[in-house]
Amino acid sequence: MEAGQRLGLPVAAKTAMPGIRHKSDVDGVRLNLATPADVRGAYDDLARRLGPRVVVARMAKSGVELALGLVNDRQFGPLIVVAAGGTLIEIMQDRRVAMPPVDRLRALKLLDRLKLRPLLAGHRKRPAADLDKLADAVASFSLLAASLGDLIADLDVNPLIAGPEGVLAVDALVLPRAAVRKG
């Protein structure tokens, strides 16, 4: 497909149909599509099974998968969550919660308390993630939570890939507060 060639192969394709909260749960993600035929086949499959809205994006470089979240607690208001991400988020139960805003130092402390922290330092010849850029991302996310948290019921950035060159948000889900009240 043209999108894959314009972006530069390999690419990823994922469903963008409304109402699908976790794309991997419905087999809605295809990675490392290396040829135009791969992209076409992935689109055809996703469109047939899940609907015609499909996003094609450059493949992210490998790194450690984390998640950033915003939850709105009835008693405390907006809270940020820093966690192990990707498909292991529920299994690992590796998360830390803080009241926003947090500065870079507090963000580093949150990251240091995660079980996956040794992976961020580099593991088995894999390079270390850029902790400064990751801490900046957490601190910036916390500013968003402090500023807009009352308008948002749920916000998940998952995965957030941390590598030696910085961080990249690969997917996100935002549920406005009004949408949750109705449904």
PyMOL CGO cylinders between C-alpha atoms (Angstrom):
from pymol import cmd
from pymol.cgo import CYLINDER

trace = [
    CYLINDER, 0.00, 0.00, 0.00, 1.06, 3.57, -0.56, 0.3, 1, 1, 1, 1, 1, 1,
    CYLINDER, 1.06, 3.57, -0.56, 1.12, 4.49, 3.14, 0.3, 1, 1, 1, 1, 1, 1,
    CYLINDER, 1.12, 4.49, 3.14, 3.71, 1.84, 3.88, 0.3, 1, 1, 1, 1, 1, 1,
    CYLINDER, 3.71, 1.84, 3.88, 5.93, 2.93, 1.04, 0.3, 1, 1, 1, 1, 1, 1,
    CYLINDER, 5.93, 2.93, 1.04, 5.65, 6.64, 1.94, 0.3, 1, 1, 1, 1, 1, 1,
    CYLINDER, 5.65, 6.64, 1.94, 6.54, 5.96, 5.58, 0.3, 1, 1, 1, 1, 1, 1,
    CYLINDER, 6.54, 5.96, 5.58, 9.31, 3.54, 4.72, 0.3, 1, 1, 1, 1, 1, 1,
    CYLINDER, 9.31, 3.54, 4.72, 9.00, -0.17, 5.34, 0.3, 1, 1, 1, 1, 1, 1,
    CYLINDER, 9.00, -0.17, 5.34, 8.73, -1.95, 7.70, 0.3, 1, 1, 1, 1, 1, 1,
    CYLINDER, 8.73, -1.95, 7.70, 5.53, -0.53, 9.20, 0.3, 1, 1, 1, 1, 1, 1,
    CYLINDER, 5.53, -0.53, 9.20, 2.86, -1.47, 11.71, 0.3, 1, 1, 1, 1, 1, 1,
    CYLINDER, 2.86, -1.47, 11.71, -0.88, -1.59, 11.07, 0.3, 1, 1, 1, 1, 1, 1,
    CYLINDER, -0.88, -1.59, 11.07, -3.50, -1.43, 13.79, 0.3, 1, 1, 1, 1, 1, 1,
    CYLINDER, -3.50, -1.43, 13.79, -7.22, -1.10, 14.00, 0.3, 1, 1, 1, 1, 1, 1,
    CYLINDER, -7.22, -1.10, 14.00, -8.58, 2.37, 14.71, 0.3, 1, 1, 1, 1, 1, 1,
    CYLINDER, -8.58, 2.37, 14.71, -12.22, 1.36, 15.10, 0.3, 1, 1, 1, 1, 1, 1,
    CYLINDER, -12.22, 1.36, 15.10, -14.10, 3.21, 17.84, 0.3, 1, 1, 1, 1, 1, 1,
    CYLINDER, -14.10, 3.21, 17.84, -14.93, 1.15, 20.89, 0.3, 1, 1, 1, 1, 1, 1,
    CYLINDER, -14.93, 1.15, 20.89, -11.89, -1.13, 20.74, 0.3, 1, 1, 1, 1, 1, 1,
    CYLINDER, -11.89, -1.13, 20.74, -9.96, -0.30, 23.91, 0.3, 1, 1, 1, 1, 1, 1,
    CYLINDER, -9.96, -0.30, 23.91, -7.23, -2.93, 23.72, 0.3, 1, 1, 1, 1, 1, 1,
    CYLINDER, -7.23, -2.93, 23.72, -6.18, -3.65, 20.16, 0.3, 1, 1, 1, 1, 1, 1,
    CYLINDER, -6.18, -3.65, 20.16, -4.05, -6.66, 21.03, 0.3, 1, 1, 1, 1, 1, 1,
    CYLINDER, -4.05, -6.66, 21.03, -7.01, -8.35, 22.77, 0.3, 1, 1, 1, 1, 1, 1,
    CYLINDER, -7.01, -8.35, 22.77, -8.88, -8.49, 19.45, 0.3, 1, 1, 1, 1, 1, 1,
    CYLINDER, -8.88, -8.49, 19.45, -5.80, -9.38, 17.36, 0.3, 1, 1, 1, 1, 1, 1,
    CYLINDER, -5.80, -9.38, 17.36, -5.89, -5.87, 15.96, 0.3, 1, 1, 1, 1, 1, 1,
    CYLINDER, -5.89, -5.87, 15.96, -2.17, -5.17, 15.54, 0.3, 1, 1, 1, 1, 1, 1,
    CYLINDER, -2.17, -5.17, 15.54, 0.24, -6.30, 12.82, 0.3, 1, 1, 1, 1, 1, 1,
    CYLINDER, 0.24, -6.30, 12.82, 3.95, -5.55, 13.20, 0.3, 1, 1, 1, 1, 1, 1,
    CYLINDER, 3.95, -5.55, 13.20, 7.03, -5.59, 10.96, 0.3, 1, 1, 1, 1, 1, 1,
    CYLINDER, 7.03, -5.59, 10.96, 5.14, -5.45, 7.66, 0.3, 1, 1, 1, 1, 1, 1,
    CYLINDER, 5.14, -5.45, 7.66, 8.07, -5.50, 5.27, 0.3, 1, 1, 1, 1, 1, 1,
    CYLINDER, 8.07, -5.50, 5.27, 6.46, -5.42, 1.80, 0.3, 1, 1, 1, 1, 1, 1,
    CYLINDER, 6.46, -5.42, 1.80, 3.51, -3.66, 0.17, 0.3, 1, 1, 1, 1, 1, 1,
    CYLINDER, 3.51, -3.66, 0.17, 1.83, -7.09, -0.07, 0.3, 1, 1, 1, 1, 1, 1,
    CYLINDER, 1.83, -7.09, -0.07, 2.25, -7.53, 3.70, 0.3, 1, 1, 1, 1, 1, 1,
    CYLINDER, 2.25, -7.53, 3.70, 0.63, -4.14, 4.32, 0.3, 1, 1, 1, 1, 1, 1,
    CYLINDER, 0.63, -4.14, 4.32, -2.26, -4.94, 1.95, 0.3, 1, 1, 1, 1, 1, 1,
    CYLINDER, -2.26, -4.94, 1.95, -2.82, -8.34, 3.56, 0.3, 1, 1, 1, 1, 1, 1,
    CYLINDER, -2.82, -8.34, 3.56, -2.78, -6.86, 7.06, 0.3, 1, 1, 1, 1, 1, 1,
    CYLINDER, -2.78, -6.86, 7.06, -5.24, -4.12, 6.07, 0.3, 1, 1, 1, 1, 1, 1,
    CYLINDER, -5.24, -4.12, 6.07, -7.58, -6.58, 4.36, 0.3, 1, 1, 1, 1, 1, 1,
    CYLINDER, -7.58, -6.58, 4.36, -7.58, -8.86, 7.40, 0.3, 1, 1, 1, 1, 1, 1,
    CYLINDER, -7.58, -8.86, 7.40, -8.10, -6.06, 9.96, 0.3, 1, 1, 1, 1, 1, 1,
    CYLINDER, -8.10, -6.06, 9.96, -10.79, -4.36, 7.86, 0.3, 1, 1, 1, 1, 1, 1,
    CYLINDER, -10.79, -4.36, 7.86, -12.67, -7.62, 7.30, 0.3, 1, 1, 1, 1, 1, 1,
    CYLINDER, -12.67, -7.62, 7.30, -12.66, -8.65, 10.96, 0.3, 1, 1, 1, 1, 1, 1,
    CYLINDER, -12.66, -8.65, 10.96, -12.75, -5.34, 12.82, 0.3, 1, 1, 1, 1, 1, 1,
    CYLINDER, -12.75, -5.34, 12.82, -13.77, -2.59, 10.40, 0.3, 1, 1, 1, 1, 1, 1,
    CYLINDER, -13.77, -2.59, 10.40, -12.18, -0.34, 7.78, 0.3, 1, 1, 1, 1, 1, 1,
    CYLINDER, -12.18, -0.34, 7.78, -10.44, 2.17, 10.06, 0.3, 1, 1, 1, 1, 1, 1,
    CYLINDER, -10.44, 2.17, 10.06, -6.80, 1.11, 10.15, 0.3, 1, 1, 1, 1, 1, 1,
    CYLINDER, -6.80, 1.11, 10.15, -3.74, 3.17, 11.05, 0.3, 1, 1, 1, 1, 1, 1,
    CYLINDER, -3.74, 3.17, 11.05, -0.41, 2.49, 9.35, 0.3, 1, 1, 1, 1, 1, 1,
    CYLINDER, -0.41, 2.49, 9.35, 2.66, 3.82, 11.17, 0.3, 1, 1, 1, 1, 1, 1,
    CYLINDER, 2.66, 3.82, 11.17, 6.43, 3.47, 11.14, 0.3, 1, 1, 1, 1, 1, 1,
    CYLINDER, 6.43, 3.47, 11.14, 7.74, 0.65, 13.23, 0.3, 1, 1, 1, 1, 1, 1,
    CYLINDER, 7.74, 0.65, 13.23, 9.01, 1.87, 16.58, 0.3, 1, 1, 1, 1, 1, 1,
    CYLINDER, 9.01, 1.87, 16.58, 12.54, 0.94, 17.57, 0.3, 1, 1, 1, 1, 1, 1,
    CYLINDER, 12.54, 0.94, 17.57, 12.81, -1.69, 20.25, 0.3, 1, 1, 1, 1, 1, 1,
    CYLINDER, 12.81, -1.69, 20.25, 13.12, -0.73, 23.89, 0.3, 1, 1, 1, 1, 1, 1,
    CYLINDER, 13.12, -0.73, 23.89, 11.50, -1.23, 27.26, 0.3, 1, 1, 1, 1, 1, 1,
    CYLINDER, 11.50, -1.23, 27.26, 7.71, -1.02, 27.17, 0.3, 1, 1, 1, 1, 1, 1,
    CYLINDER, 7.71, -1.02, 27.17, 6.14, 1.11, 29.88, 0.3, 1, 1, 1, 1, 1, 1,
    CYLINDER, 6.14, 1.11, 29.88, 2.72, 2.64, 30.38, 0.3, 1, 1, 1, 1, 1, 1,
    CYLINDER, 2.72, 2.64, 30.38, 1.61, 6.03, 31.64, 0.3, 1, 1, 1, 1, 1, 1,
    CYLINDER, 1.61, 6.03, 31.64, -1.90, 6.45, 32.91, 0.3, 1, 1, 1, 1, 1, 1,
    CYLINDER, -1.90, 6.45, 32.91, -4.21, 9.01, 34.37, 0.3, 1, 1, 1, 1, 1, 1,
    CYLINDER, -4.21, 9.01, 34.37, -7.03, 7.87, 36.60, 0.3, 1, 1, 1, 1, 1, 1,
    CYLINDER, -7.03, 7.87, 36.60, -9.53, 10.09, 38.32, 0.3, 1, 1, 1, 1, 1, 1,
    CYLINDER, -9.53, 10.09, 38.32, -10.02, 9.05, 41.92, 0.3, 1, 1, 1, 1, 1, 1,
    CYLINDER, -10.02, 9.05, 41.92, -13.24, 10.24, 43.61, 0.3, 1, 1, 1, 1, 1, 1,
    CYLINDER, -13.24, 10.24, 43.61, -11.40, 11.23, 46.77, 0.3, 1, 1, 1, 1, 1, 1,
    CYLINDER, -11.40, 11.23, 46.77, -8.00, 12.41, 45.53, 0.3, 1, 1, 1, 1, 1, 1,
    CYLINDER, -8.00, 12.41, 45.53, -8.76, 13.60, 42.00, 0.3, 1, 1, 1, 1, 1, 1,
    CYLINDER, -8.76, 13.60, 42.00, -6.37, 13.00, 39.12, 0.3, 1, 1, 1, 1, 1, 1,
    CYLINDER, -6.37, 13.00, 39.12, -3.56, 10.51, 39.76, 0.3, 1, 1, 1, 1, 1, 1,
    CYLINDER, -3.56, 10.51, 39.76, -0.79, 9.38, 37.44, 0.3, 1, 1, 1, 1, 1, 1,
    CYLINDER, -0.79, 9.38, 37.44, 0.30, 5.79, 37.07, 0.3, 1, 1, 1, 1, 1, 1,
    CYLINDER, 0.30, 5.79, 37.07, 3.74, 4.72, 35.84, 0.3, 1, 1, 1, 1, 1, 1,
    CYLINDER, 3.74, 4.72, 35.84, 3.86, 1.01, 35.04, 0.3, 1, 1, 1, 1, 1, 1,
    CYLINDER, 3.86, 1.01, 35.04, 5.37, -1.85, 33.13, 0.3, 1, 1, 1, 1, 1, 1,
    CYLINDER, 5.37, -1.85, 33.13, 3.61, -1.64, 29.80, 0.3, 1, 1, 1, 1, 1, 1,
    CYLINDER, 3.61, -1.64, 29.80, 2.68, -3.50, 26.69, 0.3, 1, 1, 1, 1, 1, 1,
    CYLINDER, 2.68, -3.50, 26.69, 0.68, -6.68, 26.93, 0.3, 1, 1, 1, 1, 1, 1,
    CYLINDER, 0.68, -6.68, 26.93, 2.27, -7.53, 30.29, 0.3, 1, 1, 1, 1, 1, 1,
    CYLINDER, 2.27, -7.53, 30.29, 0.71, -4.59, 32.13, 0.3, 1, 1, 1, 1, 1, 1,
    CYLINDER, 0.71, -4.59, 32.13, -1.95, -6.68, 33.86, 0.3, 1, 1, 1, 1, 1, 1,
    CYLINDER, -1.95, -6.68, 33.86, 0.27, -9.70, 34.45, 0.3, 1, 1, 1, 1, 1, 1,
    CYLINDER, 0.27, -9.70, 34.45, 3.28, -7.98, 36.02, 0.3, 1, 1, 1, 1, 1, 1,
    CYLINDER, 3.28, -7.98, 36.02, 1.30, -5.68, 38.33, 0.3, 1, 1, 1, 1, 1, 1,
    CYLINDER, 1.30, -5.68, 38.33, 4.34, -3.40, 38.33, 0.3, 1, 1, 1, 1, 1, 1,
    CYLINDER, 4.34, -3.40, 38.33, 3.04, 0.13, 38.86, 0.3, 1, 1, 1, 1, 1, 1,
    CYLINDER, 3.04, 0.13, 38.86, 3.54, 3.22, 40.94, 0.3, 1, 1, 1, 1, 1, 1,
    CYLINDER, 3.54, 3.22, 40.94, 0.98, 5.96, 41.57, 0.3, 1, 1, 1, 1, 1, 1,
    CYLINDER, 0.98, 5.96, 41.57, 1.54, 9.65, 42.32, 0.3, 1, 1, 1, 1, 1, 1,
    CYLINDER, 1.54, 9.65, 42.32, -0.45, 12.84, 42.65, 0.3, 1, 1, 1, 1, 1, 1,
    CYLINDER, -0.45, 12.84, 42.65, 0.41, 15.27, 39.86, 0.3, 1, 1, 1, 1, 1, 1,
    CYLINDER, 0.41, 15.27, 39.86, 2.34, 17.29, 39.15, 0.3, 1, 1, 1, 1, 1, 1,
    CYLINDER, 2.34, 17.29, 39.15, 5.65, 15.55, 39.69, 0.3, 1, 1, 1, 1, 1, 1,
    CYLINDER, 5.65, 15.55, 39.69, 9.01, 17.02, 38.81, 0.3, 1, 1, 1, 1, 1, 1,
    CYLINDER, 9.01, 17.02, 38.81, 11.86, 15.19, 37.12, 0.3, 1, 1, 1, 1, 1, 1,
    CYLINDER, 11.86, 15.19, 37.12, 13.39, 14.04, 40.43, 0.3, 1, 1, 1, 1, 1, 1,
    CYLINDER, 13.39, 14.04, 40.43, 10.09, 12.55, 41.64, 0.3, 1, 1, 1, 1, 1, 1,
    CYLINDER, 10.09, 12.55, 41.64, 9.61, 10.92, 38.22, 0.3, 1, 1, 1, 1, 1, 1,
    CYLINDER, 9.61, 10.92, 38.22, 13.05, 9.28, 38.53, 0.3, 1, 1, 1, 1, 1, 1,
    CYLINDER, 13.05, 9.28, 38.53, 12.10, 8.00, 41.99, 0.3, 1, 1, 1, 1, 1, 1,
    CYLINDER, 12.10, 8.00, 41.99, 8.89, 6.49, 40.62, 0.3, 1, 1, 1, 1, 1, 1,
    CYLINDER, 8.89, 6.49, 40.62, 10.86, 4.77, 37.86, 0.3, 1, 1, 1, 1, 1, 1,
    CYLINDER, 10.86, 4.77, 37.86, 13.46, 3.51, 40.35, 0.3, 1, 1, 1, 1, 1, 1,
    CYLINDER, 13.46, 3.51, 40.35, 10.72, 1.73, 42.32, 0.3, 1, 1, 1, 1, 1, 1,
    CYLINDER, 10.72, 1.73, 42.32, 9.49, -0.32, 39.34, 0.3, 1, 1, 1, 1, 1, 1,
    CYLINDER, 9.49, -0.32, 39.34, 10.43, -4.00, 39.14, 0.3, 1, 1, 1, 1, 1, 1,
    CYLINDER, 10.43, -4.00, 39.14, 11.43, -3.47, 35.50, 0.3, 1, 1, 1, 1, 1, 1,
    CYLINDER, 11.43, -3.47, 35.50, 13.95, -0.78, 36.48, 0.3, 1, 1, 1, 1, 1, 1,
    CYLINDER, 13.95, -0.78, 36.48, 16.96, -3.06, 35.79, 0.3, 1, 1, 1, 1, 1, 1,
    CYLINDER, 16.96, -3.06, 35.79, 15.77, -3.38, 32.17, 0.3, 1, 1, 1, 1, 1, 1,
    CYLINDER, 15.77, -3.38, 32.17, 15.99, 0.40, 31.79, 0.3, 1, 1, 1, 1, 1, 1,
    CYLINDER, 15.99, 0.40, 31.79, 19.68, 0.22, 32.73, 0.3, 1, 1, 1, 1, 1, 1,
    CYLINDER, 19.68, 0.22, 32.73, 20.39, -2.20, 29.90, 0.3, 1, 1, 1, 1, 1, 1,
    CYLINDER, 20.39, -2.20, 29.90, 20.12, -5.95, 29.97, 0.3, 1, 1, 1, 1, 1, 1,
    CYLINDER, 20.12, -5.95, 29.97, 21.98, -8.70, 28.12, 0.3, 1, 1, 1, 1, 1, 1,
    CYLINDER, 21.98, -8.70, 28.12, 23.86, -6.38, 25.81, 0.3, 1, 1, 1, 1, 1, 1,
    CYLINDER, 23.86, -6.38, 25.81, 20.83, -4.20, 25.15, 0.3, 1, 1, 1, 1, 1, 1,
    CYLINDER, 20.83, -4.20, 25.15, 21.53, -0.50, 25.54, 0.3, 1, 1, 1, 1, 1, 1,
    CYLINDER, 21.53, -0.50, 25.54, 20.23, 1.48, 28.49, 0.3, 1, 1, 1, 1, 1, 1,
    CYLINDER, 20.23, 1.48, 28.49, 17.19, 3.66, 28.05, 0.3, 1, 1, 1, 1, 1, 1,
    CYLINDER, 17.19, 3.66, 28.05, 17.62, 7.43, 28.23, 0.3, 1, 1, 1, 1, 1, 1,
    CYLINDER, 17.62, 7.43, 28.23, 16.36, 7.90, 31.80, 0.3, 1, 1, 1, 1, 1, 1,
    CYLINDER, 16.36, 7.90, 31.80, 16.49, 11.69, 31.60, 0.3, 1, 1, 1, 1, 1, 1,
    CYLINDER, 16.49, 11.69, 31.60, 14.14, 11.76, 28.61, 0.3, 1, 1, 1, 1, 1, 1,
    CYLINDER, 14.14, 11.76, 28.61, 11.90, 9.15, 30.23, 0.3, 1, 1, 1, 1, 1, 1,
    CYLINDER, 11.90, 9.15, 30.23, 11.71, 11.18, 33.46, 0.3, 1, 1, 1, 1, 1, 1,
    CYLINDER, 11.71, 11.18, 33.46, 10.93, 14.30, 31.39, 0.3, 1, 1, 1, 1, 1, 1,
    CYLINDER, 10.93, 14.30, 31.39, 8.09, 12.40, 29.68, 0.3, 1, 1, 1, 1, 1, 1,
    CYLINDER, 8.09, 12.40, 29.68, 6.65, 11.30, 33.04, 0.3, 1, 1, 1, 1, 1, 1,
    CYLINDER, 6.65, 11.30, 33.04, 6.93, 14.84, 34.43, 0.3, 1, 1, 1, 1, 1, 1,
    CYLINDER, 6.93, 14.84, 34.43, 5.28, 16.32, 31.31, 0.3, 1, 1, 1, 1, 1, 1,
    CYLINDER, 5.28, 16.32, 31.31, 2.51, 13.74, 31.46, 0.3, 1, 1, 1, 1, 1, 1,
    CYLINDER, 2.51, 13.74, 31.46, 1.93, 14.69, 35.09, 0.3, 1, 1, 1, 1, 1, 1,
    CYLINDER, 1.93, 14.69, 35.09, 1.52, 18.36, 34.08, 0.3, 1, 1, 1, 1, 1, 1,
    CYLINDER, 1.52, 18.36, 34.08, -1.14, 17.30, 31.60, 0.3, 1, 1, 1, 1, 1, 1,
    CYLINDER, -1.14, 17.30, 31.60, -2.84, 15.32, 34.38, 0.3, 1, 1, 1, 1, 1, 1,
    CYLINDER, -2.84, 15.32, 34.38, -2.71, 18.28, 36.76, 0.3, 1, 1, 1, 1, 1, 1,
    CYLINDER, -2.71, 18.28, 36.76, -4.08, 20.67, 34.11, 0.3, 1, 1, 1, 1, 1, 1,
    CYLINDER, -4.08, 20.67, 34.11, -6.70, 18.52, 32.38, 0.3, 1, 1, 1, 1, 1, 1,
    CYLINDER, -6.70, 18.52, 32.38, -7.27, 15.67, 34.81, 0.3, 1, 1, 1, 1, 1, 1,
    CYLINDER, -7.27, 15.67, 34.81, -10.71, 16.85, 35.86, 0.3, 1, 1, 1, 1, 1, 1,
    CYLINDER, -10.71, 16.85, 35.86, -11.87, 16.62, 32.23, 0.3, 1, 1, 1, 1, 1, 1,
    CYLINDER, -11.87, 16.62, 32.23, -10.51, 13.12, 31.64, 0.3, 1, 1, 1, 1, 1, 1,
    CYLINDER, -10.51, 13.12, 31.64, -11.94, 9.92, 33.08, 0.3, 1, 1, 1, 1, 1, 1,
    CYLINDER, -11.94, 9.92, 33.08, -9.14, 7.69, 31.82, 0.3, 1, 1, 1, 1, 1, 1,
    CYLINDER, -9.14, 7.69, 31.82, -5.97, 8.20, 29.80, 0.3, 1, 1, 1, 1, 1, 1,
    CYLINDER, -5.97, 8.20, 29.80, -3.59, 5.38, 28.93, 0.3, 1, 1, 1, 1, 1, 1,
    CYLINDER, -3.59, 5.38, 28.93, -0.37, 5.70, 26.97, 0.3, 1, 1, 1, 1, 1, 1,
    CYLINDER, -0.37, 5.70, 26.97, 0.60, 2.08, 26.34, 0.3, 1, 1, 1, 1, 1, 1,
    CYLINDER, 0.60, 2.08, 26.34, 3.11, 1.17, 25.21, 0.3, 1, 1, 1, 1, 1, 1,
    CYLINDER, 3.11, 1.17, 25.21, 5.53, 3.97, 25.82, 0.3, 1, 1, 1, 1, 1, 1,
    CYLINDER, 5.53, 3.97, 25.82, 8.81, 2.64, 24.47, 0.3, 1, 1, 1, 1, 1, 1,
    CYLINDER, 8.81, 2.64, 24.47, 11.96, 3.80, 26.25, 0.3, 1, 1, 1, 1, 1, 1,
    CYLINDER, 11.96, 3.80, 26.25, 15.26, 3.32, 24.48, 0.3, 1, 1, 1, 1, 1, 1,
    CYLINDER, 15.26, 3.32, 24.48, 18.70, 4.90, 24.19, 0.3, 1, 1, 1, 1, 1, 1,
    CYLINDER, 18.70, 4.90, 24.19, 17.37, 7.62, 21.87, 0.3, 1, 1, 1, 1, 1, 1,
    CYLINDER, 17.37, 7.62, 21.87, 14.47, 8.64, 24.08, 0.3, 1, 1, 1, 1, 1, 1,
    CYLINDER, 14.47, 8.64, 24.08, 10.84, 7.67, 24.41, 0.3, 1, 1, 1, 1, 1, 1,
    CYLINDER, 10.84, 7.67, 24.41, 8.02, 7.13, 21.96, 0.3, 1, 1, 1, 1, 1, 1,
    CYLINDER, 8.02, 7.13, 21.96, 4.31, 6.84, 22.71, 0.3, 1, 1, 1, 1, 1, 1,
    CYLINDER, 4.31, 6.84, 22.71, 3.10, 4.07, 20.41, 0.3, 1, 1, 1, 1, 1, 1,
    CYLINDER, 3.10, 4.07, 20.41, -0.57, 4.04, 21.37, 0.3, 1, 1, 1, 1, 1, 1,
    CYLINDER, -0.57, 4.04, 21.37, -2.95, 5.98, 23.58, 0.3, 1, 1, 1, 1, 1, 1,
    CYLINDER, -2.95, 5.98, 23.58, -6.54, 5.84, 24.74, 0.3, 1, 1, 1, 1, 1, 1,
    CYLINDER, -6.54, 5.84, 24.74, -8.38, 8.89, 26.06, 0.3, 1, 1, 1, 1, 1, 1,
    CYLINDER, -8.38, 8.89, 26.06, -11.84, 8.76, 27.61, 0.3, 1, 1, 1, 1, 1, 1,
    CYLINDER, -11.84, 8.76, 27.61, -13.30, 12.17, 28.40, 0.3, 1, 1, 1, 1, 1, 1,
    CYLINDER, -13.30, 12.17, 28.40, -15.18, 12.43, 31.65, 0.3, 1, 1, 1, 1, 1, 1,
    CYLINDER, -15.18, 12.43, 31.65, -18.50, 13.24, 29.94, 0.3, 1, 1, 1, 1, 1, 1,
    CYLINDER, -18.50, 13.24, 29.94, -18.30, 10.07, 27.81, 0.3, 1, 1, 1, 1, 1, 1,
    CYLINDER, -18.30, 10.07, 27.81, -17.98, 7.89, 30.90, 0.3, 1, 1, 1, 1, 1, 1,
    CYLINDER, -17.98, 7.89, 30.90, -20.95, 9.51, 32.64, 0.3, 1, 1, 1, 1, 1, 1,
    CYLINDER, -20.95, 9.51, 32.64, -23.21, 8.74, 29.67, 0.3, 1, 1, 1, 1, 1, 1,
    CYLINDER, -23.21, 8.74, 29.67, -22.09, 5.14, 29.29, 0.3, 1, 1, 1, 1, 1, 1,
]
cmd.load_cgo(trace, "trace")
